[in-house]
Amino acid sequence: MNDSLYIYNKEHLREVQLRQLAILEEIDHICSRHGITYWLDGGTLLGAVRHGGFIPWDDDIDIAMRLEDLPRFSEACQKELPPDLYLQTIQTEPACRLPISKVRDRDSFLVEYTDDFTRPYGKGLYVDIFPMVPYPDVSRRFVKRVAGGYCKANAILQSQHYYSWRSCAELLWFGAKRAGLKMLWKCACLLHGKDKYTSNVLNNNGYGIMHRTDSIFPSAPITFEGRTFQGPANPDAYLKDLYHDYMTLPPEEKRRGHAVFYMANLKNV
């Protein structure tokens, strides 16, 4: 990122954060009305605990929700989200490909390093919703190995390929590896209890993170930017799973957001 773009983003960051906060408030209202549990996740939870709101340089909001609750949430969103917002999923926009739901804003624009402009999917500001599922009672080492390998194979298979003998061999190798790891995971889920741990769906858990279920449920109120939202039952344990020493600030050079460019309000353009 060049210096001019970095300065522009820094000057407009707060405007972006406030728009994302408004999206989160709409999500909270819908979940409250329908008795749907969600909780602040990732950097948003870290910001709530360490800063009382956004991490000063952060430009996104992360929440989590049980996969089983997403159909009810999706149905409510279709009826109750204001016209300038919509729920983006693989089902509504297959071109987005990600196993993450997003509530997107129609009247803004966001470019990330991973965005693909050959694919027609919405690119407005958003709140990420990570789908969470019960995990088998296995070792963290096992989860890291299986989830990490599965995500790597999946990323390679979904990337753009140019036909050659090598690319065909890679597709066969990583296709077989992904299938084998998925079968291994299904066996683990069948043979071991699934009450003790909860985490991201397998194809979105490249770091092999797992949380004790009792560190999440029942959800508890947490303050973020002066508003009350739902958080995990034990934010400290949850954040240690994600970041270990989460209260230590990163080096200055790593204090940057995820976006390349953003505009919080296209109506003013």
C-alpha positions as MATLAB code, in Angstrom:
seq = 'MNDSLYIYNKEHLREVQLRQLAILEEIDHICSRHGITYWLDGGTLLGAVRHGGFIPWDDDIDIAMRLEDLPRFSEACQKELPPDLYLQTIQTEPACRLPISKVRDRDSFLVEYTDDFTRPYGKGLYVDIFPMVPYPDVSRRFVKRVAGGYCKANAILQSQHYYSWRSCAELLWFGAKRAGLKMLWKCACLLHGKDKYTSNVLNNNGYGIMHRTDSIFPSAPITFEGRTFQGPANPDAYLKDLYHDYMTLPPEEKRRGHAVFYMANLKNV';
ca = [
       0.000    0.000    0.000;
       1.444    3.382   -0.992;
       1.720    6.273    1.456;
      -1.116    8.331   -0.072;
      -3.570    5.432    0.155;
      -2.471    4.675    3.713;
      -3.085    8.302    4.729;
      -6.488    8.326    2.990;
      -7.573    5.140    4.752;
      -6.401    6.428    8.113;
      -8.336    9.680    7.680;
     -11.552    7.823    6.795;
     -11.210    4.869    9.175;
     -13.535    6.188   11.862;
     -16.284    6.795    9.322;
     -15.941    3.177    8.190;
     -15.971    1.873   11.768;
     -19.158    3.771   12.626;
     -20.931    2.393    9.550;
     -19.897   -1.134   10.529;
     -21.096   -0.469   14.063;
     -24.508    0.498   12.681;
     -24.631   -2.820   10.788;
     -23.785   -4.688   13.996;
     -26.614   -2.899   15.793;
     -29.080   -4.082   13.133;
     -27.822   -7.644   13.573;
     -28.179   -7.364   17.339;
     -31.767   -6.128   17.016;
     -32.723   -9.054   14.788;
     -31.039  -11.607   17.049;
     -32.696  -10.118   20.145;
     -36.140  -10.236   18.539;
     -35.757  -13.867   17.489;
     -33.805  -15.271   20.433;
     -30.722  -16.027   18.320;
     -27.400  -16.293   20.130;
     -24.343  -14.640   18.605;
     -21.140  -13.349   20.184;
     -18.351  -10.920   19.373;
     -15.418  -12.809   17.906;
     -11.812  -12.303   16.810;
     -10.450   -8.776   16.712;
     -13.825   -7.301   17.662;
     -13.885   -9.228   20.938;
     -10.232   -8.320   21.482;
     -11.070   -4.667   20.881;
     -13.975   -4.806   23.339;
     -11.778   -6.254   26.109;
      -8.537   -4.366   25.446;
      -9.830   -1.027   24.098;
     -13.513   -0.871   24.997;
     -14.359   -0.744   21.276;
     -12.572   -1.055   17.963;
      -8.888   -1.842   17.960;
      -7.730    1.646   16.883;
      -6.458    0.463   13.485;
      -9.085   -2.231   12.820;
     -11.441   -1.905    9.856;
     -13.824   -4.837   10.261;
     -16.239   -6.441   12.728;
     -16.354  -10.165   13.484;
     -19.127  -12.081   15.220;
     -19.858  -15.785   15.509;
     -23.093  -17.762   15.479;
     -24.006  -21.436   15.694;
     -24.371  -22.952   12.248;
     -27.739  -24.387   13.258;
     -29.047  -20.856   13.956;
     -28.043  -19.397   10.584;
     -31.204  -20.525    8.689;
     -33.420  -18.688   11.199;
     -31.147  -15.663   11.054;
     -31.181  -15.719    7.252;
     -34.970  -15.863    7.144;
     -35.251  -12.950    9.571;
     -32.717  -10.902    7.593;
     -34.730  -11.279    4.390;
     -37.742   -9.743    6.106;
     -36.250   -7.284    8.568;
     -32.962   -5.822    7.329;
     -33.309   -2.247    6.032;
     -33.082   -1.818    2.229;
     -29.437   -0.689    2.331;
     -28.307   -3.988    3.925;
     -28.460   -7.626    2.832;
     -27.157  -11.025    3.938;
     -24.437  -12.394    1.657;
     -23.836  -16.164    1.729;
     -22.560  -18.823   -0.657;
     -26.231  -19.595   -1.363;
     -27.220  -16.008   -2.226;
     -23.971  -15.155   -4.058;
     -22.072  -18.325   -5.072;
     -19.296  -16.201   -6.608;
     -18.128  -15.093   -3.148;
     -17.079  -18.709   -2.329;
     -16.263  -18.024    1.337;
     -17.828  -20.228    4.056;
     -18.663  -17.042    5.966;
     -21.919  -15.112    6.021;
     -21.737  -11.331    5.813;
     -24.282   -8.611    6.347;
     -23.256   -6.202    3.575;
     -23.982   -2.547    3.015;
     -25.164   -1.665   -0.498;
     -24.117    1.998   -0.356;
     -20.393    1.646    0.384;
     -17.303    0.094   -1.197;
     -14.450   -1.959    0.213;
     -11.421   -3.532   -1.467;
      -9.438   -6.249    0.316;
      -6.265   -8.025   -0.743;
      -8.213  -11.238   -1.341;
     -10.981   -9.691   -3.457;
     -11.477  -11.126   -6.932;
     -12.849   -8.603   -9.419;
     -13.475  -11.306  -12.023;
     -16.327  -12.561   -9.810;
     -19.634  -10.696   -9.437;
     -20.248  -10.427   -5.703;
     -21.061   -7.419   -3.512;
     -18.119   -5.486   -2.107;
     -19.666   -3.077    0.356;
     -18.750   -2.687    4.020;
     -19.798   -5.675    6.090;
     -19.916   -7.556    9.363;
     -18.476  -11.092    9.213;
     -20.541  -13.911   10.731;
     -18.480  -17.038   11.382;
     -20.485  -20.290   11.551;
     -19.596  -22.361   14.625;
     -20.132  -26.094   15.153;
     -19.496  -28.661   17.911;
     -16.047  -30.258   17.764;
     -15.041  -33.789   18.741;
     -13.250  -34.279   22.055;
      -9.796  -34.782   20.525;
      -6.389  -33.192   21.046;
      -5.609  -29.698   19.832;
      -2.667  -31.158   17.938;
      -5.045  -33.408   15.972;
      -7.336  -30.471   15.170;
      -4.440  -28.299   13.981;
      -3.154  -31.049   11.712;
      -6.501  -31.985   10.173;
      -8.031  -28.499    9.928;
      -4.791  -26.901    8.707;
      -4.255  -29.556    6.029;
      -7.880  -29.454    4.919;
      -7.908  -25.651    4.570;
      -4.624  -25.643    2.632;
      -5.868  -28.307    0.218;
      -9.191  -26.519   -0.158;
      -7.493  -23.180   -0.928;
      -5.325  -24.766   -3.625;
      -8.292  -26.542   -5.218;
     -10.324  -23.323   -5.314;
      -7.542  -21.175   -6.757;
      -7.278  -20.479  -10.488;
      -5.515  -23.230  -12.427;
      -3.920  -23.311  -15.868;
      -4.091  -26.705  -17.482;
      -0.835  -28.648  -17.499;
       0.337  -32.056  -16.364;
       1.559  -30.485  -13.132;
      -1.719  -28.722  -12.390;
      -3.665  -31.938  -13.080;
      -1.382  -33.839  -10.708;
      -1.850  -31.147   -8.044;
      -5.621  -31.286   -8.407;
      -5.603  -35.061   -8.009;
      -3.197  -34.995   -5.055;
      -4.888  -32.219   -3.108;
      -8.349  -33.505   -4.024;
      -7.461  -36.880   -2.526;
      -5.854  -35.221    0.499;
      -8.927  -33.089    1.168;
     -11.247  -36.078    0.832;
      -9.078  -38.154    3.165;
      -8.902  -35.460    5.833;
     -12.640  -34.872    5.620;
     -13.277  -38.577    6.139;
     -10.855  -38.614    9.090;
     -12.709  -35.649   10.609;
     -16.097  -37.320   10.163;
     -14.789  -40.429   11.906;
     -13.500  -38.315   14.803;
     -16.890  -36.639   15.105;
     -18.642  -40.024   15.190;
     -16.281  -41.691   17.653;
     -15.740  -38.858   20.140;
     -18.144  -36.703   22.135;
     -19.150  -33.334   20.688;
     -20.156  -31.346   23.767;
     -16.833  -30.157   25.184;
     -15.530  -28.007   22.300;
     -16.905  -25.586   19.705;
     -15.188  -23.799   16.821;
     -15.379  -22.648   13.210;
     -16.545  -24.992   10.476;
     -13.602  -27.100    9.346;
     -12.980  -25.299    6.031;
     -12.588  -21.976    7.825;
     -10.253  -23.033   10.617;
      -6.795  -23.063    9.111;
      -5.117  -22.407   12.478;
      -6.900  -25.287   14.163;
      -8.494  -23.149   16.883;
     -10.904  -24.802   19.314;
     -12.792  -23.284   22.254;
     -14.268  -24.999   25.258;
     -18.026  -24.794   24.788;
     -18.470  -23.539   28.352;
     -16.242  -20.551   27.512;
     -18.901  -19.476   24.975;
     -22.272  -20.454   26.400;
     -24.299  -19.014   27.884;
     -23.411  -15.771   26.123;
     -22.869  -12.724   28.338;
     -23.307   -8.974   27.789;
     -20.191   -7.095   26.709;
     -19.610   -3.407   26.023;
     -18.303   -2.338   22.631;
     -18.149    1.336   21.625;
     -20.478    2.251   24.465;
     -23.175   -0.215   23.366;
     -24.058   -3.596   24.837;
     -23.782   -6.665   22.631;
     -23.481  -10.414   23.192;
     -20.080  -11.838   24.058;
     -18.782  -15.274   25.046;
     -19.253  -16.458   28.614;
     -15.515  -16.286   29.324;
     -13.833  -13.701   27.058;
     -10.433  -14.249   28.676;
     -10.334  -17.981   27.898;
     -11.757  -17.374   24.428;
      -9.141  -14.748   23.569;
      -6.288  -16.861   24.931;
      -7.354  -19.618   22.521;
      -7.105  -17.117   19.667;
      -4.150  -14.903   20.579;
      -2.485  -16.277   23.726;
      -0.997  -13.061   25.255;
      -3.777  -10.912   23.849;
      -3.205   -7.820   25.999;
       0.219   -7.122   24.480;
       0.025   -4.660   21.581;
       1.601   -5.747   18.268;
       4.630   -3.885   16.881;
       3.884   -0.506   15.286;
       4.468   -1.816   11.750;
       1.750   -4.451   12.176;
      -0.941   -2.045   13.345;
      -2.873   -1.950   10.085;
      -6.308   -3.084    8.970;
      -7.366   -5.610    6.362;
      -8.618   -3.296    3.628;
      -6.746   -1.809    0.686;
      -9.328    0.919    0.101;
     -12.794    1.856    1.317;
     -15.556    4.413    0.911;
     -18.175    4.483    3.655;
     -20.869    6.301    1.689;
     -21.221    6.092   -2.101;
     -24.248    8.382   -2.001;
     -21.937   11.348   -1.479;
     -19.779   10.517   -4.507;
];
